[in-house]
Amino acid sequence: MAEIWNPSKECMEREEMRKLQGKRLRKLVDKVYHNVPFYRKKMQEMGIMPEDIETIDDIVKLPFTTKQDLRDNYPYGLFAEPMVNIVRLHASSGTTGNPTVVGYTQKDLSVWSESIARCLAAYGATRNDIFTVAYGYGLFTGGLGLHYGVEHLGATVIPTSTGNTAKHIKLMKDCQSTALACTPSYALYLAEQLAAQGITHNDISLKMCILGGEPWTDNMRKDIENKLHVDAYNIYGLSEIMGPGVSYECECKNGSHIIEDHFYPEIISPDTLEQLPYGEQGELVFTTLTKEGMPLLRYRTKDLCSLIEGKCECGRTAVRMSRIMGRSDDMLIIRGINVFPSQVESVLLELPEFEPQYKLVVDRVNNLDTMQVQVEVRENFYSDEISKMIDLKRRLATKLQSVLGISCDIKLMEPHTIERCEGKTNRVIDNRKLK
Ligand code: DLL
């Protein structure tokens, strides 16, 4: 059995954990009521005072928070600490316009590193391991999040970041890395590239993959494990709550343990917003119990899953979450990057050459996600001159790349060729089959 990094928290008795959560929730509510006008106003509208929160069960009295609230309070409106105490910002896609900005204090960063160390230890990693981190370094939380967690564990980190596959493979071989952190689709892509170069598992030292940032399945796990001769483990998280490391699998690979002393989970019905019992599928909601920089009450992740109660065979007692089964909104994850159709629409609305009539065709080719944007050109801009159309295509591709953060293929369509439908239009054709 792998070492448990923080047994006093990871294996805490349930009653004791609930007491701790209640205590932390009271402190949190007091803090946001006094420091964040957005929450004070919401609580006043609901007639709730900080004193009304006594135990963790009182959480249902508190307001929800959504991505829209983060956008409306862009960039710092939900911060609960003065900027002088904020030492890092990250950002992810908003539905349109403003990205979602999150801020961390020094203590938030140490909680994050410790959380990742808990995950890595659960996968069986030790100080002897050498990690390549192929999540993006930058505004995305994947790269830096994993990076500092590996260092906190005391293992070695090679910050390869995304993209440069040839160099990644060379470093994996030459530096004898034993662990790989990346999206599941990139792990499959890497497996294919290794095979294409005739490199077998005997030529490298890899033994584990830490996969997340996008949905994946147990069949993908088997495939990755067979191709790379590794153990592949799930890591889940989202930037609004912290980044990677909100939950993690252990060697039992039977649901992901939620770091419940920091992130309190609930499952709600996205329609009634009522809490649902353990085992039922619904929308996952998190409250950040200890966050200082940007604490959130009952943040609606829009991820659909269920919660699993009961002690795991590994000895951990935390509530586990199932795999993410889908989303209750239209967010797509393309190569690990969150994309909303409304972002594409907002770009089209800014450019007079296009109708806001479009379709997004998403696929997975050689294990890498692709997205084609099919868009109608307005009648007076549509031309038979190829150079004009190529120029138009290039301009749109550049603009989309800067807004979405991913490159996409553009297919210019003649006016009135994209089918119109009354009622709710389905703009996305997702051909990726996650089996
Ligand atoms: O994707 C953080 C992360 C980085 C997690 C690396 C794991 C590894 P965001 O960009 O804010 O943050 O996207 C969060 O990605 O709400 C889920 O929809 C999805 N997601 C993240 N991890 C998983 C996973 C990072 N293991 C959104 N399984 C979340 C399924 C996941 N979906």
Residues whose N, C-alpha, C, O or C-beta is under 5 A from the ligand:
A	BS01	DLL	S92 T141 G142 L211 G212 G213 E214 P215 W216 N234 I235 Y236 G237 L238 S239 E240 G243 P244 T301 D303 I324 G336
